[in-house]
Amino acid sequence: MSNKFAWTWKIKEENLEEYVSMHLAPWQEIMDEHSKAGFSNYSIFQNGNQFFYCFECDDVEAAFAYIATSDVCNKWNAITSTMVEGSFDFNEASPITPMREIFYLA
């Protein structure tokens, strides 16, 4: 099984500037927590109000469980989750629907 994951979300137009600003200058604690959770090679790409997220992780279920119990991540997610069209909750069984990889060049 691949350890690469990707998904996409749309951000509400009225929150677009703030969402981008937060991700251009993320809190150091957020960066530290994602590293501790096991995320690596994490990137976010923007196309208008649609964002494409991709990362690598050996145990994504454990990583999401770690993020769900992190105070700083819950604080960050309380802000950013209101910006997403729809919502997300890392305490749910499937907060993110991974995209299927159909091509990879190593």
Stockholm file with secondary structure:
# STOCKHOLM 1.0

chainA/1-106         MSNKFAWTWKIKEENLEEYVSMHLAPWQEIMDEHSKAGFSNYSIFQNGNQFFYCFECDDVEAAFAYIATSDVCNKWNAITSTMVEGSFDFNEASPITPMREIFYLA
#=GR chainA/1-106 SS CCCEEEEEEEBCGGGHHHHHHHHHSCCHHHHHHHHHHTCEEEEEEEETTEEEEEEECSCHHHHHHHHHHCHHHHHHHHHHTTTBSSCCCTTSSCSSCCCCCCCCCC
#=GC SS_cons         CCCEEEEEEEBCGGGHHHHHHHHHSCCHHHHHHHHHHTCEEEEEEEETTEEEEEEECSCHHHHHHHHHHCHHHHHHHHHHTTTBSSCCCTTSSCSSCCCCCCCCCC
//
